[in-house]
Amino acid sequence: MVEVSKLGLDGVCEIRVPRFDDARGFFSETWNAGKLAQAGIAVDFVQDNHSLSRERGVLRGLHFQKPPFAQDKLVRVLRGSIYDVAIDIRVGSPTFGKWVGLTVSAKEWNQILVPKGFAHGFVTLEPDTEVAYKVSAPYSQPHDRSIRFDDPDIAIDWPVAAQELILSDKDAAAPLLTDVETGFVYP
Ligand SMILES: Cc1cn([C@H]2C[C@H](O)[C@@H](COP(=O)(O)OP(=O)(O)O[C@H]3O[C@H](C)C(=O)[C@H](O)[C@H]3O)O2)c(=O)[nH]c1=O
């Protein structure tokens, strides 16, 4: 049985799938389109991504792809743990610039769905954290956009101190949300 819990921001939700543990280890259907659809989530994913972050404090984000390459993302953690964040970037949305966060971990075996129209990012909470996620549009570098992780207008409460963060050059130089043309219009 797939369990879906809304996280309080239009369409962002936690997903829990069964995991069958036995003396050998475990088995889990980590993604089943039909069961997700029965739970009200009908998204056609077209690409799998997998990233390894070797240290605690690696922050990847805030990222999104502009339409027509906007992506829904279904994110899970194979090893370690992350604090995952989704930010509403739909112009005209009553919750524009608002964010919601969730700890996603191999231990919890939970997932987060981040719909189109939301920027996405995470910070690792442990070393050697591996994240696997499905996206509903292919990568398109010309449509790839970033927003500052510490944008004061968004004010994300990251659980890792700023001085401990490890960022890519791209993310360290990302613009503020007010300076980004997101391409998403609410509703
Ligand atoms: C996203 C992506 C990247 N790449 C290449 C481009 C670069 O040469 C290299 C690293 O890319 P980047 O630094 O953008 O990777 P992350 O910082 O992990 O970005 C991701 O992190 C946050 C959490 C996201 O939600 C996005 O899915 C994605 O933007 O992989 C590809 O070839 N295909 C892809 O789909």
The ligand as an SDF file (V2000), in Angstrom:
LIG
                    3D

 35 37  0  0  0  0  0  0  0  0999 V2000
   20.7240   17.5360  -13.2620 C   0  0  0  0  0  0  0  0  0  0  0  0
   21.5950   16.9250  -14.3390 C   0  0  0  0  0  0  0  0  0  0  0  0
   22.9410   17.2310  -14.4400 C   0  0  0  0  0  0  0  0  0  0  0  0
   23.6920   16.6630  -15.4220 N   0  0  0  0  0  0  0  0  0  0  0  0
   25.1080   16.9830  -15.4720 C   0  0  0  0  0  0  0  0  0  0  0  0
   25.4170   18.4680  -15.5680 C   0  0  0  0  0  0  0  0  0  0  0  0
   26.7160   18.6170  -14.8090 C   0  0  0  0  0  0  0  0  0  0  0  0
   27.8060   18.3790  -15.6860 O   0  0  0  0  0  0  0  0  0  0  0  0
   26.6820   17.4850  -13.7740 C   0  0  0  0  0  0  0  0  0  0  0  0
   26.3040   17.9630  -12.3810 C   0  0  0  0  0  0  0  0  0  0  0  0
   25.1240   18.7300  -12.5030 O   0  0  0  0  0  0  0  0  0  0  0  0
   24.6440   19.6260  -11.2850 P   0  0  0  0  0  0  0  0  0  0  0  0
   25.8170   20.2720  -10.6280 O   0  0  0  0  0  0  0  0  0  0  0  0
   23.5150   20.5190  -11.7790 O   0  0  0  0  0  0  0  0  0  0  0  0
   24.0620   18.5140  -10.2970 O   0  0  0  0  0  0  0  0  0  0  0  0
   23.2420   18.8230   -8.9470 P   0  0  0  0  0  0  0  0  0  0  0  0
   23.7860   20.0250   -8.2570 O   0  0  0  0  0  0  0  0  0  0  0  0
   23.1450   17.5440   -8.2220 O   0  0  0  0  0  0  0  0  0  0  0  0
   21.8160   19.2330   -9.5230 O   0  0  0  0  0  0  0  0  0  0  0  0
   20.6430   18.5440   -9.1780 C   0  0  0  0  0  0  0  0  0  0  0  0
   20.3570   18.8980   -7.8590 O   0  0  0  0  0  0  0  0  0  0  0  0
   19.0730   19.2710   -7.4810 C   0  0  0  0  0  0  0  0  0  0  0  0
   18.8100   18.6810   -6.1270 C   0  0  0  0  0  0  0  0  0  0  0  0
   17.9820   18.9850   -8.4040 C   0  0  0  0  0  0  0  0  0  0  0  0
   16.8080   18.9460   -8.0150 O   0  0  0  0  0  0  0  0  0  0  0  0
   18.2400   18.8070   -9.8200 C   0  0  0  0  0  0  0  0  0  0  0  0
   17.7460   17.5600  -10.2610 O   0  0  0  0  0  0  0  0  0  0  0  0
   19.6380   18.9240  -10.2330 C   0  0  0  0  0  0  0  0  0  0  0  0
   19.7870   20.2810  -10.5860 O   0  0  0  0  0  0  0  0  0  0  0  0
   25.6770   16.5570  -14.2440 O   0  0  0  0  0  0  0  0  0  0  0  0
   23.1730   15.7900  -16.3480 C   0  0  0  0  0  0  0  0  0  0  0  0
   23.8860   15.2920  -17.2550 O   0  0  0  0  0  0  0  0  0  0  0  0
   21.8400   15.4930  -16.2800 N   0  0  0  0  0  0  0  0  0  0  0  0
   21.0230   16.0210  -15.2960 C   0  0  0  0  0  0  0  0  0  0  0  0
   19.8140   15.6960  -15.2610 O   0  0  0  0  0  0  0  0  0  0  0  0
  1  2  1  0
  2  3  2  0
  2 34  1  0
  3  4  1  0
  4  5  1  0
  4 31  1  0
  5  6  1  0
  5 30  1  0
  6  7  1  0
  7  8  1  0
  7  9  1  0
  9 10  1  0
  9 30  1  0
 10 11  1  0
 11 12  1  0
 12 13  2  0
 12 14  1  0
 12 15  1  0
 15 16  1  0
 16 17  2  0
 16 18  1  0
 16 19  1  0
 19 20  1  0
 20 21  1  0
 20 28  1  0
 21 22  1  0
 22 23  1  0
 22 24  1  0
 24 25  2  0
 24 26  1  0
 26 27  1  0
 26 28  1  0
 28 29  1  0
 31 32  2  0
 31 33  1  0
 33 34  1  0
 34 35  2  0
M  END
$$$$
